[in-house]
Amino acid sequence: MAVTANEIAEWMLEQLQSAGILYQKEAVDYIRRHYGESFIYVGENGNESISKEVKKLFKKLHGGRAAWERDGFFWGWH
């Protein structure tokens, strides 16, 4: 069965809930290893990022309870 963006977003939320923080680099590495390159892209700044579809679903799942920390490249509870 093919992996969906929603499954990855759910994994991200689980990681955030268990650790209280989710670093983008760690998430990108995990997603690449377990789900493949199709969910990763290189942004304008040259950094690897998680697909916009996955991030949109992740945001919907956490319902605004998590915040992106731009300077540290991570999500955390706020």
N, CA, C and O atoms as a GROMACS GRO file, in nm:
protein
  312
    1MET      N    1   0.084  -0.119   0.000
    1MET     CA    2   0.000   0.000   0.000
    1MET      C    3   0.089   0.125   0.000
    1MET      O    4   0.188   0.132   0.073
    2ALA      N    5   0.053   0.220  -0.080
    2ALA     CA    6   0.131   0.343  -0.092
    2ALA      C    7   0.115   0.430   0.033
    2ALA      O    8   0.007   0.439   0.093
    3VAL      N    9   0.223   0.492   0.069
    3VAL     CA   10   0.222   0.584   0.184
    3VAL      C   11   0.153   0.713   0.142
    3VAL      O   12   0.171   0.760   0.030
    4THR      N   13   0.074   0.768   0.231
    4THR     CA   14   0.008   0.894   0.201
    4THR      C   15   0.072   1.007   0.280
    4THR      O   16   0.138   0.984   0.382
    5ALA      N   17   0.052   1.128   0.231
    5ALA     CA   18   0.102   1.246   0.301
    5ALA      C   19   0.042   1.253   0.441
    5ALA      O   20   0.108   1.299   0.534
    6ASN      N   21  -0.082   1.208   0.456
    6ASN     CA   22  -0.147   1.211   0.587
    6ASN      C   23  -0.076   1.121   0.687
    6ASN      O   24  -0.063   1.156   0.804
    7GLU      N   25  -0.029   1.004   0.642
    7GLU     CA   26   0.045   0.913   0.730
    7GLU      C   27   0.173   0.980   0.781
    7GLU      O   28   0.208   0.967   0.898
    8ILE      N   29   0.240   1.052   0.695
    8ILE     CA   30   0.363   1.120   0.734
    8ILE      C   31   0.331   1.232   0.832
    8ILE      O   32   0.402   1.251   0.931
    9ALA      N   33   0.226   1.307   0.804
    9ALA     CA   34   0.185   1.415   0.895
    9ALA      C   35   0.150   1.358   1.032
    9ALA      O   36   0.183   1.418   1.134
   10GLU      N   37   0.085   1.243   1.036
   10GLU     CA   38   0.052   1.178   1.163
   10GLU      C   39   0.178   1.135   1.235
   10GLU      O   40   0.187   1.150   1.357
   11TRP      N   41   0.277   1.082   1.161
   11TRP     CA   42   0.405   1.045   1.221
   11TRP      C   43   0.471   1.170   1.282
   11TRP      O   44   0.522   1.164   1.394
   12MET      N   45   0.469   1.282   1.208
   12MET     CA   46   0.529   1.405   1.259
   12MET      C   47   0.464   1.449   1.389
   12MET      O   48   0.533   1.488   1.483
   13LEU      N   49   0.331   1.442   1.394
   13LEU     CA   50   0.259   1.482   1.515
   13LEU      C   51   0.296   1.390   1.632
   13LEU      O   52   0.314   1.438   1.744
   14GLU      N   53   0.306   1.260   1.606
   14GLU     CA   54   0.345   1.166   1.711
   14GLU      C   55   0.484   1.201   1.766
   14GLU      O   56   0.506   1.198   1.887
   15GLN      N   57   0.576   1.233   1.676
   15GLN     CA   58   0.712   1.269   1.719
   15GLN      C   59   0.710   1.396   1.804
   15GLN      O   60   0.776   1.403   1.907
   16LEU      N   61   0.634   1.493   1.761
   16LEU     CA   62   0.624   1.618   1.834
   16LEU      C   63   0.562   1.595   1.972
   16LEU      O   64   0.607   1.651   2.072
   17GLN      N   65   0.458   1.513   1.976
   17GLN     CA   66   0.391   1.485   2.104
   17GLN      C   67   0.484   1.411   2.200
   17GLN      O   68   0.483   1.440   2.320
   18SER      N   69   0.563   1.317   2.150
   18SER     CA   70   0.647   1.239   2.240
   18SER      C   71   0.771   1.315   2.284
   18SER      O   72   0.813   1.302   2.400
   19ALA      N   73   0.831   1.395   2.196
   19ALA     CA   74   0.956   1.464   2.229
   19ALA      C   75   0.935   1.610   2.268
   19ALA      O   76   1.020   1.670   2.334
   20GLY      N   77   0.822   1.668   2.227
   20GLY     CA   78   0.797   1.810   2.256
   20GLY      C   79   0.862   1.903   2.156
   20GLY      O   80   0.842   2.025   2.162
   21ILE      N   81   0.939   1.846   2.064
   21ILE     CA   82   1.009   1.924   1.962
   21ILE      C   83   1.033   1.832   1.843
   21ILE      O   84   1.053   1.712   1.859
   22LEU      N   85   1.030   1.889   1.723
   22LEU     CA   86   1.057   1.811   1.602
   22LEU      C   87   1.146   1.894   1.511
   22LEU      O   88   1.103   1.995   1.456
   23TYR      N   89   1.270   1.850   1.496
   23TYR     CA   90   1.364   1.920   1.409
   23TYR      C   91   1.339   1.882   1.264
   23TYR      O   92   1.321   1.764   1.232
   24GLN      N   93   1.339   1.982   1.178
   24GLN     CA   94   1.313   1.957   1.036
   24GLN      C   95   1.414   1.860   0.977
   24GLN      O   96   1.375   1.770   0.903
   25LYS      N   97   1.543   1.878   1.007
   25LYS     CA   98   1.644   1.790   0.948
   25LYS      C   99   1.621   1.644   0.987
   25LYS      O  100   1.633   1.555   0.903
   26GLU      N  101   1.588   1.619   1.113
   26GLU     CA  102   1.561   1.482   1.156
   26GLU      C  103   1.437   1.426   1.087
   26GLU      O  104   1.435   1.310   1.046
   27ALA      N  105   1.335   1.510   1.073
   27ALA     CA  106   1.213   1.466   1.004
   27ALA      C  107   1.241   1.437   0.857
   27ALA      O  108   1.196   1.336   0.804
   28VAL      N  109   1.316   1.525   0.792
   28VAL     CA  110   1.351   1.505   0.650
   28VAL      C  111   1.428   1.374   0.634
   28VAL      O  112   1.396   1.295   0.545
   29ASP      N  113   1.527   1.350   0.719
   29ASP     CA  114   1.606   1.226   0.710
   29ASP      C  115   1.519   1.103   0.728
   29ASP      O  116   1.532   1.006   0.654
   30TYR      N  117   1.430   1.108   0.828
   30TYR     CA  118   1.343   0.994   0.855
   30TYR      C  119   1.246   0.971   0.738
   30TYR      O  120   1.228   0.858   0.693
   31ILE      N  121   1.186   1.078   0.692
   31ILE     CA  122   1.090   1.067   0.581
   31ILE      C  123   1.158   1.010   0.457
   31ILE      O  124   1.103   0.923   0.390
   32ARG      N  125   1.278   1.058   0.428
   32ARG     CA  126   1.351   1.007   0.311
   32ARG      C  127   1.377   0.857   0.326
   32ARG      O  128   1.354   0.780   0.232
   33ARG      N  129   1.424   0.815   0.441
   33ARG     CA  130   1.458   0.673   0.463
   33ARG      C  131   1.335   0.583   0.461
   33ARG      O  132   1.340   0.472   0.406
   34HIS      N  133   1.226   0.629   0.520
   34HIS     CA  134   1.110   0.542   0.537
   34HIS      C  135   0.999   0.562   0.434
   34HIS      O  136   0.919   0.470   0.411
   35TYR      N  137   0.993   0.679   0.373
   35TYR     CA  138   0.882   0.707   0.282
   35TYR      C  139   0.926   0.746   0.141
   35TYR      O  140   0.844   0.742   0.049
   36GLY      N  141   1.052   0.784   0.123
   36GLY     CA  142   1.101   0.816  -0.010
   36GLY      C  143   1.117   0.965  -0.037
   36GLY      O  144   1.070   1.050   0.038
   37GLU      N  145   1.184   0.991  -0.147
   37GLU     CA  146   1.220   1.128  -0.188
   37GLU      C  147   1.100   1.213  -0.229
   37GLU      O  148   1.108   1.336  -0.227
   38SER      N  149   0.991   1.150  -0.266
   38SER     CA  150   0.879   1.226  -0.322
   38SER      C  151   0.816   1.322  -0.222
   38SER      O  152   0.741   1.412  -0.260
   39PHE      N  153   0.846   1.305  -0.094
   39PHE     CA  154   0.790   1.393   0.009
   39PHE      C  155   0.889   1.499   0.056
   39PHE      O  156   0.864   1.570   0.153
   40ILE      N  157   1.003   1.511  -0.015
   40ILE     CA  158   1.109   1.606   0.020
   40ILE      C  159   1.136   1.695  -0.100
   40ILE      O  160   1.130   1.650  -0.215
   41TYR      N  161   1.167   1.822  -0.075
   41TYR     CA  162   1.210   1.911  -0.183
   41TYR      C  163   1.315   2.007  -0.128
   41TYR      O  164   1.328   2.022  -0.007
   42VAL      N  165   1.389   2.071  -0.218
   42VAL     CA  166   1.487   2.171  -0.178
   42VAL      C  167   1.426   2.309  -0.200
   42VAL      O  168   1.385   2.343  -0.311
   43GLY      N  169   1.420   2.387  -0.093
   43GLY     CA  170   1.360   2.520  -0.099
   43GLY      C  171   1.451   2.622  -0.163
   43GLY      O  172   1.565   2.592  -0.200
   44GLU      N  173   1.400   2.743  -0.176
   44GLU     CA  174   1.475   2.852  -0.238
   44GLU      C  175   1.604   2.883  -0.164
   44GLU      O  176   1.702   2.928  -0.224
   45ASN      N  177   1.606   2.858  -0.032
   45ASN     CA  178   1.725   2.886   0.048
   45ASN      C  179   1.827   2.773   0.041
   45ASN      O  180   1.933   2.782   0.104
   46GLY      N  181   1.796   2.667  -0.034
   46GLY     CA  182   1.888   2.555  -0.049
   46GLY      C  183   1.872   2.447   0.056
   46GLY      O  184   1.942   2.345   0.052
   47ASN      N  185   1.782   2.467   0.152
   47ASN     CA  186   1.759   2.367   0.256
   47ASN      C  187   1.654   2.266   0.211
   47ASN      O  188   1.559   2.299   0.141
   48GLU      N  189   1.675   2.142   0.253
   48GLU     CA  190   1.575   2.040   0.225
   48GLU      C  191   1.456   2.062   0.316
   48GLU      O  192   1.470   2.099   0.432
   49SER      N  193   1.339   2.039   0.262
   49SER     CA  194   1.216   2.061   0.338
   49SER      C  195   1.118   1.949   0.308
   49SER      O  196   1.136   1.869   0.217
   50ILE      N  197   1.014   1.946   0.388
   50ILE     CA  198   0.908   1.848   0.375
   50ILE      C  199   0.802   1.905   0.282
   50ILE      O  200   0.775   2.025   0.286
   51SER      N  201   0.744   1.822   0.200
   51SER     CA  202   0.648   1.869   0.101
   51SER      C  203   0.540   1.957   0.163
   51SER      O  204   0.499   1.937   0.277
   52LYS      N  205   0.496   2.053   0.085
   52LYS     CA  206   0.394   2.147   0.131
   52LYS      C  207   0.265   2.074   0.168
   52LYS      O  208   0.196   2.114   0.262
   53GLU      N  209   0.233   1.969   0.095
   53GLU     CA  210   0.112   1.892   0.125
   53GLU      C  211   0.121   1.830   0.265
   53GLU      O  212   0.026   1.836   0.342
   54VAL      N  213   0.236   1.769   0.296
   54VAL     CA  214   0.255   1.708   0.428
   54VAL      C  215   0.248   1.814   0.537
   54VAL      O  216   0.182   1.794   0.639
   55LYS      N  217   0.316   1.928   0.516
   55LYS     CA  218   0.315   2.034   0.618
   55LYS      C  219   0.175   2.090   0.639
   55LYS      O  220   0.138   2.124   0.751
   56LYS      N  221   0.098   2.101   0.532
   56LYS     CA  222  -0.039   2.150   0.543
   56LYS      C  223  -0.123   2.054   0.628
   56LYS      O  224  -0.200   2.098   0.713
   57LEU      N  225  -0.110   1.925   0.605
   57LEU     CA  226  -0.183   1.825   0.682
   57LEU      C  227  -0.136   1.822   0.827
   57LEU      O  228  -0.217   1.807   0.919
   58PHE      N  229  -0.005   1.837   0.847
   58PHE     CA  230   0.052   1.842   0.983
   58PHE      C  231  -0.007   1.960   1.060
   58PHE      O  232  -0.044   1.946   1.176
   59LYS      N  233  -0.014   2.074   0.995
   59LYS     CA  234  -0.069   2.194   1.059
   59LYS      C  235  -0.215   2.171   1.097
   59LYS      O  236  -0.260   2.212   1.204
   60LYS      N  237  -0.288   2.106   1.008
   60LYS     CA  238  -0.429   2.076   1.036
   60LYS      C  239  -0.441   1.982   1.156
   60LYS      O  240  -0.530   1.999   1.240
   61LEU      N  241  -0.351   1.884   1.166
   61LEU     CA  242  -0.355   1.787   1.276
   61LEU      C  243  -0.323   1.852   1.410
   61LEU      O  244  -0.387   1.822   1.511
   62HIS      N  245  -0.223   1.941   1.412
   62HIS     CA  246  -0.187   2.002   1.542
   62HIS      C  247  -0.277   2.120   1.575
   62HIS      O  248  -0.275   2.169   1.688
   63GLY      N  249  -0.354   2.166   1.479
   63GLY     CA  250  -0.456   2.267   1.505
   63GLY      C  251  -0.405   2.397   1.565
   63GLY      O  252  -0.474   2.461   1.645
   64GLY      N  253  -0.284   2.436   1.526
   64GLY     CA  254  -0.229   2.562   1.575
   64GLY      C  255  -0.161   2.551   1.711
   64GLY      O  256  -0.117   2.652   1.766
   65ARG      N  257  -0.153   2.431   1.765
   65ARG     CA  258  -0.090   2.412   1.897
   65ARG      C  259   0.062   2.407   1.887
   65ARG      O  260   0.131   2.419   1.989
   66ALA      N  261   0.116   2.391   1.766
   66ALA     CA  262   0.261   2.387   1.747
   66ALA      C  263   0.302   2.509   1.666
   66ALA      O  264   0.225   2.561   1.586
   67ALA      N  265   0.425   2.553   1.688
   67ALA     CA  266   0.477   2.668   1.617
   67ALA      C  267   0.610   2.632   1.552
   67ALA      O  268   0.688   2.553   1.605
   68TRP      N  269   0.634   2.690   1.435
   68TRP     CA  270   0.759   2.673   1.363
   68TRP      C  271   0.858   2.776   1.414
   68TRP      O  272   0.830   2.896   1.413
   69GLU      N  273   0.974   2.729   1.458
   69GLU     CA  274   1.082   2.817   1.504
   69GLU      C  275   1.180   2.832   1.388
   69GLU      O  276   1.264   2.745   1.365
   70ARG      N  277   1.168   2.943   1.318
   70ARG     CA  278   1.244   2.966   1.196
   70ARG      C  279   1.396   2.962   1.219
   70ARG      O  280   1.469   2.905   1.138
   71ASP      N  281   1.443   3.021   1.327
   71ASP     CA  282   1.587   3.027   1.353
   71ASP      C  283   1.647   2.890   1.384
   71ASP      O  284   1.761   2.862   1.349
   72GLY      N  285   1.567   2.804   1.450
   72GLY     CA  286   1.619   2.674   1.488
   72GLY      C  287   1.576   2.561   1.397
   72GLY      O  288   1.619   2.447   1.416
   73PHE      N  289   1.492   2.591   1.299
   73PHE     CA  290   1.441   2.489   1.206
   73PHE      C  291   1.373   2.373   1.279
   73PHE      O  292   1.404   2.257   1.254
   74PHE      N  293   1.280   2.405   1.368
   74PHE     CA  294   1.206   2.301   1.437
   74PHE      C  295   1.064   2.348   1.470
   74PHE      O  296   1.034   2.467   1.468
   75TRP      N  297   0.980   2.250   1.500
   75TRP     CA  298   0.846   2.277   1.551
   75TRP      C  299   0.846   2.248   1.700
   75TRP      O  300   0.913   2.155   1.746
   76GLY      N  301   0.772   2.326   1.775
   76GLY     CA  302   0.759   2.301   1.919
   76GLY      C  303   0.621   2.347   1.963
   76GLY      O  304   0.554   2.423   1.892
   77TRP      N  305   0.580   2.302   2.079
   77TRP     CA  306   0.450   2.344   2.133
   77TRP      C  307   0.457   2.488   2.178
   77TRP      O  308   0.560   2.534   2.226
   78HIS      N  309   0.348   2.559   2.162
   78HIS     CA  310   0.343   2.697   2.214
   78HIS      C  311   0.215   2.722   2.289
   78HIS      O  312   0.194   2.832   2.340
   0.00000   0.00000   0.00000
